[in-house]
Amino acid sequence: MEKMTFQQKIKDLIGEGAYNKLDKETNNEVSLALKMPLKDEYGQDKYYKTRFVTPMLFSEFELFKEKDLTIIPTDIMHVLFKCKMFFVVKNEEEYRQRIGGSISHVDENDFAIPWSKKNLSLDELINEYLDRLETFQNEKTLMVQINSFHDYKSNHQEFFNRIFQKLNFPFVAYFDKKQLVKNYKKFEPGFKKYRLEDAKRFFCYPSIGFTSFGSNFYCYAYASAWLRTFLCLLKIAGFLKPGQIDFGSSGVEIVAPTSPVFLGTHSIGCFCWEEDKKEPWSKIPDGCLWRSFGYRGISKIWLDTRTYDGIEAFLIEYKQILDLLKNPWDSRYLTQVAPTLDILSSSTQIPDLGAKVLLIYCCLEHLFMPENVRSDNKKYIVGGINALRSDLLEWFNRLYALRCDYAHKGFIKRDDRVLGLVMESIKNVMILLKIKLNTSTVS
């Protein structure tokens, strides 16, 4: 009996309709690539960059996850595009330019089909490279480097290990210098010498990671959602459970977050300066943990014995949000959770108190206003809060009054009352998000 190809397995799982949609979008990609001039205005070679098509394929992403596939739709398109382009170009150099300049014959992400395979048919080529995609799947740990936290001989390693054990998700942390070289030897046996500096680079020290199984593209997208969400929750928890409040005395260097990398690849994350061009669900996990409690007061997050219990309790309380990430292409995550956490974590870092108030108010608008509605904002917020937790209306009225003061007067004076209201508001938005998720689950 002839062995079933991976292509046929995929078609059987997702259906011909979904597969044909991917095939059609790939044909569009090929057409766009063929329209690209091979030289720019200066006579230099041009290389095609494929479109970011994920937003067009959310239903297919969710379908793949529901079918327990550990690849994503763009994996299929990636293979189809390079196979189809192979047969519509004139020579090998044109092929490399129109697929984006790939030079490897074996790399899963950056492969180029050897010109010697011209004797194969398109179907044979597609089957060969989709079968290869199936065999290339393995376990990977995506790492995010962490910075801007106070480190006064507290046991961060034990703290994160305990949280990850209670959450029961495959997060890992590398904060313990004493264990770093020992772990490095396990991952990279056979070296004559093991230095702490080499181990730090290997583990992107200090870092938090998430382990998953699948293709490179799948693991990067899947683990990024978990890490992004966890780090947003950690920032919010650290703001609500501060240990102490300081105003810019800790020497934080504000730089862009660095891209996550796979453990064991000896890669170093590069600075990402254009995250504000992305939607919340597509941003990289941000390991910059600094925060602000007032005007230009940027300080490091406190992670110590005073804050451990409070932060842990917060993360356990909102474990349900992480549970939702078992399918990070669920519409509730994409449209409710990711934007809400992005706004709230931004509010913990923005230096101006008035701006914090406006961000929190925008968060409530996002949670309760229908799409494309541009008026009667307060009415929708009040109605939503009244339906979920009517006892929080008194708090909202205080927040709304402060928001109006800021809008009309142009400033908010910082005092304990205002700062307390900001912290209370972030806490209450999290409560409302959790209730809304429960309500949408039931319905």
N, C-alpha and C positions, 0 to 999 in steps of 0.2 A: 504493500500500500504506500502510495506516494505521500511524503511528509507535507503537512499543511504549511504554507508560507505564512510569515508574520503578517503580510498584507491581508491575506484571507482571514486570519484570526481577528484582525482589527475590524474588517468589514462585517464579520459575523457579530462582533460585540456591539459596534456602534450603529450598524445599519448602512445600507448603500447610500441613503440620503445624506447623512452626515459626512460620509467619506467623499461623496461627489461634491459637496460644498467645499471641502478642503482642496479637492482637485481643481475646481473652478477658480478658487482664489489663487492657486498656484499658477494657473494659466494667465491670470491677470498680472501676476508678478513677473512672469516671463516676458509678457508683452511690454511692460514698463521697462524692464532691463534692456530689452532690445532697442528701445527708443533712445537710450542714453548714448550721446556721442562718446567715442572712445578717446578723444583728446579734448582738453579744456582750451580756453582762449590763449593760453601760453604754450600750447603744444605738449603739455604734460599728460601722461596717461591718467584716465579716470577709472574709478572702480565703483561698481554699483553697490548701494546700500539698500537692503530690503526694507519694506515698510514694517511699521509696528502694527500688526494686525490683531493683537490679542483682544482689544475691545469689540471687534467684529465677531469674535468667536467665543464669547463667554458661555453660551449654551453648550457649545462643543467641549470646552474645558470642563464644565460641570459634568457633562455626560461621560467623558473619559474617566473622571474621578469616581463617578457612580459605578462604573464598570470595573473599578479597581485596576485600571491601566496605570502603569508607572512611567508613562510618557505623556506628552501634551500634544495638542493638535499641531502646534508649530513645529514639533519634531517631524511629523509626517510631511508638512509643507516644505521643510528644510531639505528633506531627501528628494521629494518630487521635483522641487525647483532645480536642484543641481543635476538631477538625471535628465529632465526635459531640456534644460539649457544645453546640455552636452550634445544634443542632436540638432540644434538650430544655429550653431555658430560655425564660422569658417575654419578656425584654427584654434590651437591650444591656448595661445596668448589671449585671443579674444574671449575664450571661455573663462579664463582666470579673471579677466577684468569684469565680465558681466556677472560672475557669481560673487565678486567682492574681494578678489585677490588671494584666495586660499592657496596654500602651497603644499599642505600635508595630504598624504594618501590614506592615513590611518586615523587621524584625529576625528572624534565623533562630531565635534562642533564645526571644525574648520577644514573639513576634507575637500579635496578636489579629485574628481574621477580621473584616473590615468588615461591618457589618450590611446593607449594600447587596447582599451576595452571597446573601441569603435566597432569591433566585429559582433558585439552583443546587440540584441534588440532592446527597445525601451522597456518593455515588460520585464525582460531578464535583468536589466540593470536595476530597475525599481525593486524587484524582489530581492536581489543580492544586497542592496544597501538598507532596505528595511529589515531584512534578516540580521544584518550586522547591528542595526540599532537595537534589536531585541537582545543580542548577546552582550552588548556594551553596557547594559544596565548593571549597576552595582550600588553598594552602600557608600554614601558620602556624607561628610560633616561640613556644613557651611559655617564659617567663622566670621564674627564681627569683632573688631577691636574696640575696647571700651576705654573712655578717657573722661577726665574732669570729675573725679570722685575723690573725697578725702580718704586717705589711707594711713591711719594712725595705729598700726600694729593690730588692727582688727582682723578676725579670721574670715575674710570674704569667701574663701574657698569652701569652708564648712557651711557658711550661710547659704550660698547658692546651691551646694549639693543637697542641703536639707529641703530647700524650696523645690528643686527639681524632682526630688524623690516624692514629695507630697503631691505635686502636680501630676506626677506619673506620665510625663512626656519626655521624649529623648533629647532634652537639652543637656549641654555639658558646659563646664566653666573651667578656665585656666587662670587662676589668680595666685596659686601657691608656688613661689619660686623654688622651694625645697623639693617639690615633686616634679618640677618642670623638666629637669635633665633626665630624671628617671623615666618619665613618660616619653621623652624624646628617644631614648634608647630602645623602647618598645616599638615605636613607629619606624625608626631608622636604625636597625641593628647592623653591626659590622664595621662601624667607624672606629678608627684608632683613638680619636679624641672627641670628647663631647664638652662643648663650652656652653655656658649659660646664655651668652648672647645669641648663639646659633639656635638654641632651644626657644628663646623669646621670639625670634623671627619665624621659626617654624610654626609656633602656636599663636602668632599675632598677639602675643602677650601684652596686657591682660585682655582676655577675650571670652566671649560666650558663643556657643555654637549649637546647631541643631542637626540631628542625624536623620537621614531619610534614604530610601532605596529607589533607584530609577535611573533614567537618563540624566545627563548633565543639565539639560534645559529644565526638566521636571524638578530635579532636586534643587536647583537654584531658585526657581519660582516658588516651590512649595515651602522650602526652608526659609526663604526670605519673608514670606507672610507670617510665619510663626515668630521669627526673630523680630521683625518690625513691630508686631503686636505686643510681644513681651516687653520690648524696650520702651514702647509708649506707656504701657502700664507701669513699668518700673519708674519712669520719670514722674508720672502722676502720683504714684505712691510716695516717692521721695519728697515731692512738694507738699503733700498732705500730712506726711509724718516727718517733719524736718529735722528733729533732733535739736538744732539751733538755727536761727535765722541770721545770716550775715549779709553784708552789703559790699560785695566786690573786693574783699581783702584776700582772696585766695589765689589770685594770679591766673585766672582762666585764660587760655589762648583760644580765641574763637576762630575756628577753621572749619572748612567743609567736612562732613563725615567721609569716611573712606569706604570704598566698595567692599562687600564681603567676598571672601575667597574660600575655596575648598581646602580643607586640612590635608596636608601631605603633598600638595602640588608646588610647594615652595614659592607660591605667589604672594605678592604684597599688594594690599588694597590701595587703589589710587584715590585721590581726592575727587569728590563729586560735587561740582559747583552748580549744577543745573537741576537740582531736585525740585525747585519751585516751578519747573516746566511740566512736572508730572502730576498725575492724579494720585490721591493718597494710597490707593491699593498697589500702585506700581513703583512707589519710592523705595529706595534701598533701606535696610534696617540702619537706624541712626544710633551709633554708640556714644555720641556726645551727651553726657549726662548733666551738664551744667544747668543751672536754673537761676531765676531772678525773683526777688520778692519786692522790688520797687525800682525807682528811677535809676537806671544805669547800674544797678547793683547786680552784676553777674558773679555768681559764686559756684563752687563745686557742690555736688550733691553729698550729703552726709550718709555714709554707710558705716555704721558702727553699732556697738551694743545698745545704744539708746534708740536706734531706728530699726534694727533688725526685726523685732517682733511686730511692729506696726506695719512695716512693708510686707512682711510675710503674710500677715492676716489679710491685708488688702489684696494681694495676689491670689490667695486662696479663695477669697470672697468672689473674685471675678474670674475664677477658673472657667466658668461657663463661656466666657468670650473666647478663651483658648480652645475649648471644646468645639466651637463653631468652625475652627480652622481645619478640622478633619477634611472639610471640603472648602478651601479658601476661595473657590469661585462661586460659592453660595451667594445669591443676590443680597442676603442680609449682611454679609460681611462687606461686600463691595460697596453697597449703597448706604449702610447705616454705621457699622462698626468702624471700618477703616477711616472714613471722613471724620467721625466724631472723635476718635482717639487722636487723629492727626491734629485737629483743632485744639483739643485739650492739652496735648503735650506741647504744642506751640505756645499755648497760654502760660504754661509753667516757665517758659524760657524768655518770653518777650519782656523787655525791661520796664515798660510803662504800665502802671496799674490801670489807667483808663483803657489802654489797649487790651489788657487782660479781660476787663469787663465786656468790651465789645466782642471779643472772640468768644467768650462764654455765651453771650446773647446770640451770636451767630450760630453757635452750636445748637441752641434750643430751636432756632429757626430751621436749621437743617433737620432736626429730629421730628418736628411737628408740622412744618408747612408743606402743602402739596407741591409737587413739581410744577414749575412754570407760573406759580402764583406770586405776584409781586406787591400785594397790598394786604392790609388787615393782619399784619404780622403778629401783633400782640394777641389778637383774638384767637388765632390758631394755636399759639403757644399756651394760652390760658385754657383753651378747650382740651388740649392734649394732656396738660398737667392735671387738670380736673378729672379726666378719665382714668389716669394712671395712679396718681397720688394727690388727692385734693388737699391734704394737709401741707403740701409744699407750696401752695399758692401764696401764703404769707411771705415765705422766703422769696418767691419770684417777684412779688410786688416791691420788696426792698431792692432787689437786683435791678428791676426796671427803673426805679426811681434814681438809682445811681447811674445807670446808663443814660437817662435823660439829662441828669446833671452834667455829665461829661459832654453830651452833645450840645447842650445849651450854653454852658459856661466855658467849655473848652479845656477844662482841667479837673482833676480830682486830687485832693490833698490826701497824702498817705497818713493814716493813723491805724491804730489797732483794730478799730471797727471796720474800716474799709478792707484791710488785709484779711481780717477774719471772714468778711462776707465773700471775698474772692475765693478763699479756701473752701468755705461752706458751699459755694456755688459749683465749684469743680466736683466736689463730693456728690452733690445732688444731681448733677447731670449724669454722673456714672450710675447712680441709683435709677434714674429714669431710663437710661439706655438698657440696663439689665431688665427692668420690668417690661419695656417695649419688646425686647427680644423674646422674653417668656410669652408675651401676648401673641406675637407673630408666630411662635412655635405652636401654640395651642390652636390658633386659627388655621 
